[in-house]
Amino acid sequence: MRFVHTADWQLGMTRHFLDADAQPRYTAARIDALHRIAEVAREHGAEFVVVCGDVLESNAVGPRVLSRTLEALRAFSDVGVPVYLLPGNHDPLDASSLLASPAVRDTPGVHVLDTAGPHEVRPGVELVAAPWTSKHPTGDLLAQATEGLVADGTLRIVVGHGAVDELSPDRDDPARIALAPLEEAIADGRIHYVALGDRHSTTQVGRSGAVWYAGTQEVTDRLETDPGNVLVVEVGDASPPKVEPVRVGRWAFPHVRAELDSASDVEALRRQLESLPAKDRTVVTLSLTGTLTVGAKATLDDLLAVQGDLLAGVQHWERHSDLVVRADADELADLGIGGFADAAVAELSALAQGDGPDAEAARDALSLVFRLAGGGTRA
């Protein structure tokens, strides 16, 4: 029996680092990925698709997001593959639940796993659901959903959402998922695969080979190690199941680190950024360290201004950056500004030698003066 495991679609998600041009494209990309997931299901002969929580970013997404979600969900019906939606912590089955709405329930081929415990897919195959009914569960939902199951030859896929205890540092979280009892149930043949959501990177946990996080269909953060996948899972009597990650995501959030101590280092960074593919779907996080002259910093600023127009976003990871600008008196004198401006440059140069926000602002101001005086490369 083969199916597709996916999770954390979070349709309607916004990212604070995306501007008014990039955010609509990112929103559309997360929804467009559903069509690719449906194609993966068709190509691999999947019987069904399970979405393990956080289908929507929240129960307060706008009607446009919901309408586009429902339209995209029809892709699964078009390929003849039913899709099962589990409410998660972002879209729990509370009084405001959108997954409980008639609009969702009436979409062809869509099933909402709204009650805990077994749901028959066909004779001999069950989904054991652990839906969130509030944002703050008071216990291990998977333990509750799997209680009382026996090994009777039924193939069972547990569908859950949340952090397993091996990965969660919060020992006081009552909703932490206990991994050991699930592994024991797998070994006993009571369940055969645990499909999880909440962790955005594709991750296998435990030793059985049957407990997995699928990860999100599109990257959401620079710290994610392997997002943008769905899992094609084949389950039978043999253990462990066969699990194949399949890439569906098209956005990338690379972290670029660079040590900049010369103009040639800035040029190397230029080549690295220019070589990035699909810039309109790429958000770069920069960690820059080193020491540059004002002229080299002006060239860097020009570079980042140009790439900022091409990339979906450029972020500076301040905690991992330490770029010092050295104000060279000869370099500034060569600009030949003269008059009051020359005195201002001298004052900025003296201030730039210190530390703190004022020194940083002075270095930025010197770089701007250098560019405006013709020392940069961008008009």
C-alpha positions as CSV (number, residue, x, y, z in Angstrom):
1,M,0.0,0.0,0.0
2,R,1.5,3.3,-1.1
3,F,0.5,6.8,-0.1
4,V,1.9,10.4,0.1
5,H,2.8,12.0,3.4
6,T,2.9,15.8,3.6
7,A,2.4,18.4,6.3
8,D,2.6,22.1,7.3
9,W,1.3,23.6,4.1
10,Q,0.4,26.7,6.2
11,L,-1.4,28.3,3.3
12,G,-1.7,32.0,3.7
13,M,1.7,32.3,5.5
14,T,3.4,35.7,5.4
15,R,7.1,36.3,5.9
16,H,8.2,39.6,7.5
17,F,11.3,39.8,5.2
18,L,9.4,39.7,2.0
19,D,8.3,42.9,0.4
20,A,5.1,43.8,-1.4
21,D,6.5,42.4,-4.6
22,A,7.7,39.0,-3.3
23,Q,5.1,38.1,-0.7
24,P,2.2,37.5,-3.3
25,R,4.6,35.2,-5.3
26,Y,5.5,33.3,-2.1
27,T,1.8,33.0,-1.2
28,A,1.0,31.6,-4.6
29,A,3.9,29.2,-4.6
30,R,2.8,27.5,-1.4
31,I,-0.6,26.9,-3.0
32,D,0.8,26.0,-6.4
33,A,2.8,23.2,-4.7
34,L,-0.4,21.4,-4.1
35,H,-0.7,20.7,-7.8
36,R,2.8,19.2,-7.8
37,I,1.9,17.0,-4.8
38,A,-1.1,15.7,-6.6
39,E,1.1,14.9,-9.6
40,V,3.5,13.0,-7.3
41,A,0.6,11.0,-6.0
42,R,-0.6,10.1,-9.5
43,E,2.9,9.3,-10.8
44,H,3.6,7.0,-7.8
45,G,0.2,5.3,-7.8
46,A,-0.6,6.5,-4.3
47,E,-3.9,5.4,-2.8
48,F,-4.3,8.6,-0.8
49,V,-2.5,11.7,0.6
50,V,-2.3,12.6,4.3
51,V,-1.7,16.2,5.4
52,C,-0.4,16.0,9.0
53,G,-1.6,19.3,10.4
54,D,-1.4,23.0,9.7
55,V,-3.1,23.0,6.4
56,L,-3.7,26.7,6.8
57,E,-1.6,29.3,8.5
58,S,-4.5,30.1,10.8
59,N,-8.2,29.9,11.2
60,A,-8.2,33.6,10.3
61,V,-6.9,33.5,6.8
62,G,-8.8,35.6,4.3
63,P,-11.5,34.3,2.0
64,R,-9.2,34.6,-1.0
65,V,-6.6,32.2,0.5
66,L,-9.4,29.8,1.4
67,S,-10.9,29.9,-2.1
68,R,-7.6,29.3,-3.7
69,T,-6.9,26.5,-1.3
70,L,-10.1,24.8,-2.2
71,E,-9.5,25.2,-5.9
72,A,-6.0,23.7,-5.5
73,L,-7.4,20.8,-3.5
74,R,-9.5,19.8,-6.5
75,A,-6.2,18.8,-8.2
76,F,-6.3,15.6,-6.0
77,S,-9.8,14.8,-7.1
78,D,-8.7,15.3,-10.7
79,V,-6.1,12.6,-10.4
80,G,-8.4,10.3,-8.4
81,V,-6.5,10.4,-5.1
82,P,-8.4,11.4,-1.9
83,V,-6.7,13.7,0.5
84,Y,-7.0,13.5,4.3
85,L,-6.5,16.8,6.3
86,L,-5.5,16.7,9.9
87,P,-6.1,19.9,12.0
88,G,-2.9,21.1,13.7
89,N,-1.9,23.8,16.1
90,H,-2.2,26.5,13.5
91,D,-5.7,25.4,12.4
92,P,-7.3,23.5,15.3
93,L,-10.9,22.3,15.3
94,D,-12.1,25.1,17.6
95,A,-15.1,27.3,17.2
96,S,-13.4,29.3,14.4
97,S,-12.2,26.2,12.5
98,L,-12.1,26.6,8.7
99,L,-11.5,22.9,8.2
100,A,-14.8,22.2,9.8
101,S,-16.6,24.5,7.4
102,P,-19.0,23.2,4.7
103,A,-16.8,24.7,2.0
104,V,-13.9,22.4,2.9
105,R,-16.0,19.3,3.7
106,D,-17.9,19.6,0.4
107,T,-14.8,19.8,-1.7
108,P,-14.7,16.5,-3.8
109,G,-12.1,14.0,-2.5
110,V,-11.3,15.9,0.7
111,H,-11.7,14.3,4.1
112,V,-11.1,16.1,7.4
113,L,-9.8,13.8,10.2
114,D,-11.9,15.5,12.8
115,T,-12.2,12.7,15.4
116,A,-9.4,10.9,17.3
117,G,-8.9,7.3,16.5
118,P,-9.2,5.0,13.5
119,H,-10.7,6.1,10.1
120,E,-11.2,3.4,7.5
121,V,-9.7,4.1,4.1
122,R,-10.7,0.8,2.8
123,P,-11.1,-2.7,4.3
124,G,-7.8,-3.5,6.0
125,V,-6.4,0.0,5.9
126,E,-6.9,2.6,8.6
127,L,-5.7,6.1,9.4
128,V,-5.4,6.6,13.1
129,A,-5.9,10.4,13.6
130,A,-4.8,12.7,16.4
131,P,-6.4,16.0,15.5
132,W,-5.8,19.2,17.5
133,T,-9.1,20.6,18.9
134,S,-7.4,23.6,20.6
135,K,-4.1,25.4,20.5
136,H,-3.1,24.0,23.9
137,P,-3.7,20.3,24.3
138,T,-3.4,18.9,27.8
139,G,-1.9,15.6,26.9
140,D,-0.2,13.4,24.3
141,L,-2.7,13.3,21.5
142,L,-1.1,10.3,19.7
143,A,-1.1,8.3,22.9
144,Q,-4.8,8.9,23.3
145,A,-5.6,8.2,19.6
146,T,-3.7,4.8,19.6
147,E,-4.9,3.5,22.9
148,G,-6.5,0.1,22.7
149,L,-5.3,-0.8,19.2
150,V,-4.5,-4.5,18.7
151,A,-2.5,-6.4,16.0
152,D,-5.3,-7.9,13.9
153,G,-3.8,-7.6,10.4
154,T,-5.0,-4.1,9.7
155,L,-2.5,-1.8,8.2
156,R,-2.6,1.4,10.3
157,I,-1.1,4.8,9.6
158,V,-1.0,7.1,12.6
159,V,-1.5,10.7,11.6
160,G,-0.3,13.3,14.1
161,H,1.2,16.7,14.7
162,G,3.6,18.0,17.3
163,A,7.0,17.5,18.7
164,V,8.3,14.1,19.8
165,D,10.0,14.0,23.1
166,E,13.4,13.1,21.5
167,L,13.4,16.4,19.7
168,S,11.6,18.7,22.0
169,P,13.6,20.5,24.8
170,D,10.4,21.4,26.6
171,R,9.9,18.7,29.2
172,D,7.0,20.6,30.7
173,D,4.9,20.5,27.5
174,P,2.0,18.2,28.2
175,A,1.4,17.7,24.4
176,R,4.9,16.2,23.8
177,I,4.6,13.0,21.7
178,A,6.2,10.0,23.5
179,L,8.2,8.2,20.9
180,A,8.9,4.9,22.8
181,P,5.3,3.7,23.0
182,L,4.9,4.3,19.2
183,E,8.0,2.4,18.4
184,E,6.7,-0.4,20.7
185,A,3.4,-0.5,18.8
186,I,5.3,-0.6,15.5
187,A,7.3,-3.6,16.7
188,D,4.2,-5.3,17.9
189,G,2.4,-4.8,14.6
190,R,-0.4,-2.7,16.0
191,I,0.6,0.3,13.8
192,H,2.8,0.4,10.8
193,Y,3.8,4.0,10.1
194,V,3.7,7.3,12.0
195,A,3.1,10.3,9.8
196,L,4.0,13.5,11.6
197,G,3.7,17.2,11.0
198,D,5.1,20.3,12.9
199,R,8.8,20.0,12.0
200,H,9.5,21.8,8.7
201,S,12.5,19.8,7.8
202,T,12.1,16.2,6.5
203,T,13.3,14.1,9.4
204,Q,13.3,10.5,10.4
205,V,13.1,9.9,14.2
206,G,13.6,6.8,16.3
207,R,15.1,3.5,15.3
208,S,12.2,1.7,13.6
209,G,12.4,3.6,10.3
210,A,8.7,4.1,10.5
211,V,8.4,7.5,12.2
212,W,8.8,10.5,10.0
213,Y,8.2,14.2,9.6
214,A,7.5,15.1,6.0
215,G,8.4,18.7,6.4
216,T,6.8,21.7,4.7
217,Q,6.2,21.8,1.0
218,E,8.0,25.2,0.6
219,V,10.8,26.5,2.8
220,T,9.8,28.9,5.5
221,D,13.0,29.7,7.4
222,R,16.8,29.9,6.8
223,L,17.3,27.4,9.6
224,E,15.4,24.5,8.0
225,T,17.8,21.8,6.8
226,D,15.7,19.8,4.3
227,P,12.3,21.5,3.5
228,G,10.3,21.4,0.3
229,N,9.7,17.6,0.2
230,V,6.8,15.2,0.4
231,L,7.3,11.5,1.3
232,V,6.1,8.6,-0.8
233,V,5.6,5.8,1.6
234,E,5.1,2.1,0.9
235,V,3.8,0.0,3.8
236,G,3.3,-3.7,4.0
237,D,3.7,-6.5,6.4
238,A,7.5,-6.1,6.2
239,S,9.2,-3.6,8.4
240,P,10.5,-0.9,8.0
241,P,8.3,0.8,5.4
242,K,9.9,2.2,2.2
243,V,10.1,6.0,2.4
244,E,11.1,8.1,-0.5
245,P,11.5,11.9,-0.3
246,V,10.3,13.7,-3.4
247,R,11.1,17.4,-3.9
248,V,8.2,19.7,-4.7
249,G,9.4,23.1,-3.3
250,R,10.7,25.8,-5.6
251,W,11.8,28.5,-3.2
252,A,15.2,28.6,-1.5
253,F,16.5,30.5,1.6
254,P,20.3,30.0,1.4
255,H,22.6,31.2,4.1
256,V,25.7,32.9,2.6
257,R,28.8,33.3,4.7
258,A,31.7,35.5,3.5
259,E,34.9,36.7,5.0
260,L,35.5,40.1,3.4
261,D,39.0,41.7,3.8
262,S,39.7,43.1,0.3
263,A,38.1,44.2,-2.9
264,S,38.8,40.7,-4.3
265,D,36.7,39.1,-1.5
266,V,33.8,41.4,-2.5
267,E,34.2,40.4,-6.1
268,A,34.1,36.7,-5.0
269,L,30.9,37.4,-3.2
270,R,29.5,39.1,-6.3
271,R,30.2,36.0,-8.3
272,Q,28.6,33.8,-5.7
273,L,25.4,35.9,-5.6
274,E,25.2,36.3,-9.4
275,S,25.4,32.5,-9.8
276,L,22.3,31.8,-7.7
277,P,19.5,30.4,-9.8
278,A,15.9,31.5,-9.7
279,K,16.6,34.8,-7.9
280,D,12.9,35.7,-7.8
281,R,12.3,32.7,-5.6
282,T,15.4,33.0,-3.5
283,V,15.8,34.8,-0.1
284,V,19.5,35.2,0.9
285,T,20.6,35.5,4.5
286,L,24.1,37.1,4.7
287,S,26.7,36.6,7.5
288,L,29.5,39.0,6.6
289,T,32.7,39.3,8.6
290,G,36.1,40.9,8.0
291,T,37.5,44.4,7.5
292,L,37.0,46.6,4.4
293,T,38.1,50.0,3.4
294,V,35.4,52.6,2.7
295,G,35.8,52.1,-1.0
296,A,35.4,48.4,-0.8
297,K,32.4,48.8,1.5
298,A,30.9,51.2,-1.1
299,T,31.4,48.5,-3.8
300,L,29.7,46.0,-1.4
301,D,26.8,48.3,-0.9
302,D,26.4,48.7,-4.7
303,L,26.5,44.9,-5.1
304,L,23.8,44.3,-2.5
305,A,21.6,47.1,-3.9
306,V,21.8,45.4,-7.4
307,Q,21.2,41.9,-6.0
308,G,18.4,43.2,-3.7
309,D,16.5,44.3,-6.8
310,L,16.9,40.8,-8.3
311,L,16.4,38.5,-5.3
312,A,13.2,37.9,-3.5
313,G,14.8,39.1,-0.4
314,V,18.2,39.8,1.3
315,Q,18.6,39.6,5.1
316,H,21.5,40.4,7.3
317,W,22.0,38.0,10.2
318,E,23.4,40.5,12.6
319,R,24.2,38.0,15.3
320,H,26.5,36.1,13.0
321,S,28.0,39.2,11.3
322,D,31.0,41.4,12.2
323,L,32.0,43.6,9.3
324,V,34.4,46.4,10.2
325,V,34.9,49.4,7.9
326,R,38.3,51.1,8.0
327,A,38.2,54.8,7.1
328,D,41.5,55.4,5.2
329,A,42.4,59.1,5.2
330,D,44.2,58.9,1.9
331,E,41.3,57.2,0.3
332,L,38.9,59.8,1.4
333,A,41.2,62.7,0.5
334,D,41.4,61.4,-3.0
335,L,37.7,62.1,-3.4
336,G,38.5,65.8,-3.4
337,I,35.2,66.9,-1.9
338,G,36.5,70.1,-0.2
339,G,34.8,72.8,1.8
340,F,32.3,72.0,4.6
341,A,31.8,68.5,3.2
342,D,35.5,67.7,3.7
343,A,35.2,68.7,7.3
344,A,32.1,66.5,7.7
345,V,34.0,63.6,6.2
346,A,36.8,64.1,8.7
347,E,34.4,64.1,11.5
348,L,32.7,61.0,10.3
349,S,36.0,59.3,9.8
350,A,37.0,60.0,13.4
351,L,33.6,58.7,14.7
352,A,33.8,55.6,12.5
353,Q,36.9,54.4,14.4
354,G,34.8,53.7,17.5
355,D,32.2,51.1,18.5
356,G,28.5,51.1,18.9
357,P,25.6,52.4,16.8
358,D,27.0,55.8,16.2
359,A,30.2,54.3,14.8
360,E,28.2,52.0,12.6
361,A,26.1,54.9,11.3
362,A,29.3,56.9,10.6
363,R,30.7,54.0,8.5
364,D,27.5,53.7,6.6
365,A,27.5,57.5,6.0
366,L,31.1,57.4,4.8
367,S,30.2,54.6,2.4
368,L,27.3,56.6,1.0
369,V,29.5,59.7,0.6
370,F,32.1,57.6,-1.2
371,R,29.4,56.3,-3.6
372,L,27.8,59.7,-4.2
373,A,31.2,61.2,-5.0
374,G,31.8,58.6,-7.7
375,G,33.7,56.0,-5.7
376,G,31.0,53.3,-6.2
377,T,30.0,51.4,-9.2
378,R,26.3,52.1,-9.3
379,A,25.0,55.5,-10.4
